Amino acid sequence: MIQLNGDTEEGQKIIFVVYWVGICFVSSLFLVHLYFWLFNKTENDRDDDQSPFVCSCLKVITYGWLISVSTTITMTFSLLFMSIAVSGLYQASAKYELNCGFGNWGPALFYCLHKMSMYQCLTVRLQASFNGSAYAYNKWIVRGLHVLIVLFGIITATLVASTHRVEVLGRTRNGAYRCSLRFPIWCISLIVLLDLLVNVVLLCMFAKPVTVIAKQQHAYALENNLELKVRTGDPPTPLPLVPQPSTENSYDLESLARKELRENSVLYKLLVRVTVITCVMVITTVITFIVYSCLLWSAAMTIDLTVNCCCLLLMFGRYQSLYYLLCRSCDNALSHAGTCFVTGSCPITSKSDQKKEVI
């Protein structure tokens, strides 16, 4: 089996291509992000023009600016990871410090910093989504969350710097060292658990107020549908205590309300999008560490960083059409399942009803 960690010449050839493809792809995303941020601000960015600061001298710093800066920093760390890793792999220098020193464990450090800046970006998004509303979190809770994420970065970076073990495998024809970087299983497991914990906390904090709003919108939709039946002369249909199955000839009020929630609620669509993207990032990270723990394939880290950068951009409103192009199936499945959770009922529908309810 070819080891995709640079231990063999065959593995070096493959991982060399993987790194450069990742560098080119993330660099393209980086330039696209800078272009839209600095030169082509869209209508979707206007909601982020409020400032989290009370001081007049800091009013120019808006949520949108903080989100864009943290996204830029996140991509920068990912590019640093891949650039240092590929420089050691390329073996441009025969120095031990580059091949087996910082050039070997430095990328892992930038990986942790990439994660920390990404979660800071998501926290600012959380704060901006409910700013000025009755569902906004207390400022001390948000500040505490920022502090916890910084601690996450410090802990993971310290673990990487203090527990890594470098093994010299040999030397190449030009005299450069070939080294392997290894971490204890408990260290990798702890980093994965911390990463999963931060993702779950951020997702739950975002989902809680949106779920409450979605339930209110669902109740309003039911009431409006009932009033519409009364105005049109149809006898009002009492709301069933137990969900009733839909028929092939008509919708029930629950089905109409769920459909309106999926199609018309901007916040519910945002919740589904954030949930799908978060799940993709979590699953990718878990798979990455499993592969690295079992096979020591460092190429998986590059894929994880690339996926994270893509997911960060897909959270911007300007890339909503691209998100639906890439994730429509997952979005539809989660959207239908979510309405069952929000409404507290999920009646069995016929095939004709299912076709009518497709977005």
C-alpha positions as CSV (number, residue, x, y, z in Angstrom):
1,M,0.0,0.0,0.0
2,I,1.3,3.5,-0.9
3,Q,1.5,5.7,2.2
4,L,0.2,9.2,1.5
5,N,2.4,10.8,4.1
6,G,5.8,11.2,2.3
7,D,7.3,8.0,3.8
8,T,7.9,6.6,0.4
9,E,8.8,8.1,-3.0
10,E,5.6,6.8,-4.5
11,G,3.6,8.5,-1.7
12,Q,5.6,11.7,-2.1
13,K,4.7,12.0,-5.8
14,I,0.9,11.6,-5.0
15,I,0.9,13.8,-1.9
16,F,2.9,16.5,-3.8
17,V,0.0,16.7,-6.3
18,V,-2.6,16.7,-3.6
19,Y,-0.9,19.6,-1.8
20,W,-0.5,21.7,-4.9
21,V,-4.1,21.1,-6.0
22,G,-5.2,22.1,-2.5
23,I,-3.1,25.3,-2.6
24,C,-4.4,26.3,-6.0
25,F,-8.0,25.6,-5.0
26,V,-7.9,27.4,-1.7
27,S,-6.0,30.3,-3.3
28,S,-8.8,30.6,-5.8
29,L,-11.3,30.7,-3.0
30,F,-9.2,33.3,-1.2
31,L,-9.1,35.6,-4.2
32,V,-12.8,35.2,-4.9
33,H,-13.5,36.1,-1.2
34,L,-11.3,39.1,-1.3
35,Y,-12.9,40.3,-4.6
36,F,-16.5,40.2,-3.3
37,W,-15.5,41.6,0.1
38,L,-13.5,44.5,-1.1
39,F,-14.9,45.4,-4.6
40,N,-18.3,43.8,-5.1
41,K,-20.4,43.9,-2.0
42,T,-23.8,42.4,-2.7
43,E,-27.3,43.0,-1.2
44,N,-27.0,40.0,1.0
45,D,-24.2,41.7,3.0
46,R,-26.3,44.6,4.2
47,D,-27.7,42.8,7.2
48,D,-24.2,42.6,8.6
49,D,-23.6,46.4,8.5
50,Q,-24.3,46.8,12.2
51,S,-21.5,47.1,14.7
52,P,-21.1,45.1,17.9
53,F,-19.3,47.9,19.6
54,V,-20.8,50.8,21.6
55,C,-17.8,53.1,21.3
56,S,-18.2,55.6,18.5
57,C,-14.6,55.2,17.3
58,L,-15.2,51.4,16.8
59,K,-18.6,51.8,15.0
60,V,-16.8,51.4,11.7
61,I,-16.1,47.8,12.6
62,T,-19.2,45.9,11.6
63,Y,-20.2,42.3,11.8
64,G,-19.7,41.9,8.1
65,W,-16.2,43.2,8.4
66,L,-15.4,40.9,11.3
67,I,-16.8,37.9,9.5
68,S,-14.8,38.7,6.3
69,V,-11.6,39.2,8.3
70,S,-11.9,36.0,10.2
71,T,-12.7,34.1,7.0
72,T,-9.6,35.6,5.4
73,I,-7.5,34.6,8.5
74,T,-8.9,31.1,8.4
75,M,-8.0,30.7,4.7
76,T,-4.5,32.2,5.4
77,F,-3.8,29.5,8.0
78,S,-4.9,26.8,5.7
79,L,-2.5,28.1,3.0
80,L,0.3,28.3,5.5
81,F,-0.3,24.7,6.5
82,M,-0.1,23.5,2.9
83,S,2.8,25.8,1.9
84,I,5.0,24.7,4.8
85,A,4.1,21.0,4.3
86,V,4.8,21.1,0.6
87,S,8.1,22.9,1.1
88,G,9.3,20.2,3.4
89,L,8.0,17.5,1.1
90,Y,9.7,19.2,-1.9
91,Q,13.0,18.9,0.0
92,A,14.3,22.2,-1.4
93,S,16.7,22.2,1.5
94,A,18.6,19.3,3.1
95,K,18.4,20.9,6.6
96,Y,17.0,18.8,9.4
97,E,15.1,21.8,10.7
98,L,13.0,22.0,7.6
99,N,12.5,18.4,6.9
100,C,12.0,17.1,10.4
101,G,11.7,20.2,12.6
102,F,9.2,23.0,12.3
103,G,8.6,22.1,8.7
104,N,7.3,18.7,9.9
105,W,5.1,19.7,12.9
106,G,4.5,23.4,12.0
107,P,1.6,22.5,9.6
108,A,-0.2,20.7,12.5
109,L,0.1,23.9,14.5
110,F,-1.4,26.0,11.7
111,Y,-4.2,23.4,11.4
112,C,-5.2,24.1,15.0
113,L,-5.1,27.9,14.4
114,H,-7.2,27.4,11.3
115,K,-9.8,25.6,13.4
116,M,-9.7,28.3,16.0
117,S,-10.2,31.2,13.6
118,M,-13.0,29.3,11.8
119,Y,-14.9,28.9,15.0
120,Q,-14.4,32.6,15.8
121,C,-15.9,33.4,12.5
122,L,-18.9,31.2,13.2
123,T,-19.4,32.8,16.6
124,V,-19.5,36.2,15.0
125,R,-22.1,34.9,12.6
126,L,-24.1,33.6,15.5
127,Q,-24.0,37.0,17.2
128,A,-24.8,38.9,14.0
129,S,-27.8,36.7,13.1
130,F,-29.8,37.7,16.2
131,N,-28.3,41.1,16.9
132,G,-31.0,43.6,18.0
133,S,-33.7,41.0,18.3
134,A,-35.4,39.5,21.4
135,Y,-33.5,36.3,20.8
136,A,-30.0,37.9,20.9
137,Y,-27.7,36.2,23.4
138,N,-26.3,38.1,26.4
139,K,-23.0,39.8,25.4
140,W,-21.2,38.0,28.3
141,I,-22.3,34.7,26.9
142,V,-20.9,35.6,23.5
143,R,-17.7,36.9,25.0
144,G,-17.4,33.7,27.1
145,L,-17.8,31.7,23.9
146,H,-15.0,33.6,22.2
147,V,-12.8,33.0,25.2
148,L,-13.5,29.3,25.2
149,I,-12.7,29.1,21.5
150,V,-9.3,30.8,22.2
151,L,-8.7,28.3,24.9
152,F,-9.6,25.6,22.4
153,G,-6.9,26.9,20.1
154,I,-4.3,27.2,22.8
155,I,-5.0,23.7,24.1
156,T,-4.9,22.0,20.7
157,A,-1.8,23.9,19.7
158,T,0.0,23.0,23.0
159,L,-0.9,19.4,22.5
160,V,0.4,19.4,19.0
161,A,3.7,21.1,20.0
162,S,4.3,19.0,23.1
163,T,3.1,15.5,22.2
164,H,4.4,15.1,18.6
165,R,7.1,12.5,17.9
166,V,9.4,12.7,14.9
167,E,10.8,9.6,13.4
168,V,13.7,9.8,10.9
169,L,13.0,7.3,8.1
170,G,16.1,7.9,6.1
171,R,17.6,10.3,3.6
172,T,17.0,11.0,-0.1
173,R,19.5,11.2,-2.9
174,N,20.0,14.9,-2.4
175,G,20.7,14.4,1.3
176,A,17.4,15.6,2.6
177,Y,15.8,13.9,5.6
178,R,12.6,11.8,5.3
179,C,10.7,12.0,8.6
180,S,7.4,10.8,9.9
181,L,5.2,12.8,12.4
182,R,3.2,10.8,15.0
183,F,0.9,11.7,17.8
184,P,-0.5,9.6,20.7
185,I,-4.0,8.2,20.2
186,W,-5.3,10.1,23.2
187,C,-4.1,13.4,21.8
188,I,-5.9,12.9,18.5
189,S,-9.0,11.7,20.3
190,L,-9.0,14.7,22.6
191,I,-8.7,17.1,19.7
192,V,-11.5,15.4,17.8
193,L,-13.8,15.6,20.9
194,L,-13.0,19.2,21.5
195,D,-13.7,20.0,17.9
196,L,-17.0,18.1,18.0
197,L,-17.9,19.9,21.2
198,V,-17.4,23.3,19.8
199,N,-19.4,22.5,16.7
200,V,-22.3,21.1,18.7
201,V,-22.4,24.1,21.0
202,L,-22.4,26.6,18.2
203,L,-25.0,24.7,16.2
204,C,-27.3,24.4,19.3
205,M,-26.9,28.0,20.2
206,F,-28.0,29.0,16.7
207,A,-30.7,26.4,16.4
208,K,-32.5,27.2,19.7
209,P,-33.9,30.7,18.9
210,V,-34.5,29.8,15.2
211,T,-36.5,26.8,16.2
212,V,-38.7,29.0,18.5
213,I,-39.2,31.5,15.7
214,A,-40.0,28.6,13.3
215,K,-42.7,27.2,15.6
216,Q,-44.3,30.6,15.9
217,Q,-44.3,31.0,12.1
218,H,-45.8,27.6,11.8
219,A,-48.6,28.5,14.2
220,Y,-49.3,31.7,12.3
221,A,-49.4,29.7,9.0
222,L,-52.0,27.3,10.5
223,E,-54.1,30.3,11.7
224,N,-53.9,32.0,8.3
225,N,-54.9,28.9,6.4
226,L,-57.9,28.4,8.7
227,E,-59.0,32.0,8.2
228,L,-58.6,31.7,4.5
229,K,-60.9,28.7,4.4
230,V,-63.5,30.7,6.4
231,R,-63.3,33.7,4.0
232,T,-63.7,31.5,0.9
233,G,-66.8,29.9,2.3
234,D,-65.4,26.5,3.1
235,P,-66.3,25.0,6.4
236,P,-63.4,25.3,8.8
237,T,-61.5,22.1,9.4
238,P,-60.8,21.6,13.1
239,L,-57.1,21.1,13.9
240,P,-56.6,17.4,14.7
241,L,-55.0,16.5,18.0
242,V,-53.5,13.5,16.3
243,P,-51.9,14.1,12.9
244,Q,-54.1,12.8,10.1
245,P,-52.7,11.3,6.9
246,S,-53.0,13.5,3.7
247,T,-55.3,12.3,0.9
248,E,-54.5,12.3,-2.8
249,N,-57.1,15.0,-3.5
250,S,-56.3,17.7,-0.9
251,Y,-53.9,19.0,1.6
252,D,-54.5,19.2,5.3
253,L,-53.6,22.3,7.2
254,E,-50.5,20.8,8.6
255,S,-49.1,20.0,5.2
256,L,-49.8,23.5,3.9
257,A,-48.2,25.0,7.0
258,R,-45.1,22.8,6.8
259,K,-44.7,23.7,3.1
260,E,-45.0,27.4,3.8
261,L,-42.4,27.1,6.6
262,R,-39.9,25.4,4.2
263,E,-40.5,27.8,1.3
264,N,-41.1,31.2,3.0
265,S,-39.2,31.2,6.3
266,V,-35.8,32.8,5.7
267,L,-34.5,31.9,9.1
268,Y,-35.6,28.3,8.8
269,K,-33.8,28.0,5.4
270,L,-30.7,29.5,7.1
271,L,-30.9,27.0,10.0
272,V,-31.1,24.1,7.5
273,R,-28.1,25.5,5.5
274,V,-26.0,26.0,8.6
275,T,-26.8,22.6,9.9
276,V,-25.9,20.9,6.6
277,I,-22.6,22.8,6.3
278,T,-21.7,22.1,10.0
279,C,-22.4,18.4,9.6
280,V,-20.2,18.3,6.5
281,M,-17.3,20.0,8.4
282,V,-17.7,17.7,11.4
283,I,-17.9,14.5,9.4
284,T,-14.9,15.6,7.3
285,T,-12.8,16.3,10.4
286,V,-13.7,13.0,12.0
287,I,-12.9,11.0,8.9
288,T,-9.6,13.0,8.6
289,F,-8.4,12.1,12.0
290,I,-9.5,8.5,11.7
291,V,-7.5,8.1,8.5
292,Y,-4.5,9.9,10.0
293,S,-4.6,7.8,13.1
294,C,-4.9,4.5,11.3
295,L,-2.8,5.1,8.1
296,L,-0.8,8.3,8.9
297,W,-2.0,9.8,5.6
298,S,-1.3,13.5,6.1
299,A,-2.9,14.2,2.7
300,A,-6.3,13.9,4.5
301,M,-5.5,17.2,6.4
302,T,-5.3,19.1,3.1
303,I,-8.7,17.7,2.0
304,D,-10.2,18.7,5.4
305,L,-8.8,22.3,5.2
306,T,-10.1,22.6,1.6
307,V,-13.6,21.4,2.6
308,N,-13.6,23.8,5.6
309,C,-12.8,26.8,3.4
310,C,-15.5,25.9,1.0
311,C,-18.0,25.5,3.8
312,L,-17.1,28.9,5.2
313,L,-17.8,30.6,1.9
314,L,-21.1,28.7,1.4
315,M,-22.4,30.3,4.6
316,F,-22.3,33.7,2.9
317,G,-25.6,34.7,1.3
318,R,-24.0,35.6,-2.0
319,Y,-23.1,31.9,-2.5
320,Q,-26.6,30.6,-1.7
321,S,-27.2,29.4,-5.3
322,L,-23.9,27.5,-5.3
323,Y,-24.9,25.9,-2.0
324,Y,-28.1,24.6,-3.4
325,L,-26.3,23.4,-6.5
326,L,-23.9,21.3,-4.3
327,C,-26.1,20.3,-1.4
328,R,-29.7,20.4,-2.6
329,S,-30.4,16.7,-1.8
330,C,-29.1,17.0,1.8
331,D,-30.9,20.4,2.2
332,N,-34.2,19.0,1.0
333,A,-33.9,15.9,3.2
334,L,-33.0,17.9,6.3
335,S,-35.6,20.5,5.6
336,H,-38.4,18.0,5.5
337,A,-37.2,16.2,8.6
338,G,-36.8,19.6,10.4
339,T,-40.4,20.6,9.7
340,C,-41.5,17.4,11.5
341,F,-39.4,18.3,14.5
342,V,-40.6,21.9,14.5
343,T,-44.3,21.1,14.1
344,G,-44.2,18.1,16.3
345,S,-46.0,15.9,13.8
346,C,-45.0,14.1,10.6
347,P,-48.0,12.4,9.0
348,I,-47.5,9.8,6.4
349,T,-48.3,11.3,3.0
350,S,-49.2,9.7,-0.2
351,K,-46.9,9.7,-3.3
352,S,-48.9,12.4,-5.0
353,D,-48.7,14.6,-1.9
354,Q,-44.9,14.1,-1.7
355,K,-44.6,15.2,-5.3
356,K,-46.6,18.3,-4.6
357,E,-44.5,19.2,-1.5
358,V,-41.2,19.0,-3.3
359,I,-39.6,22.4,-3.4
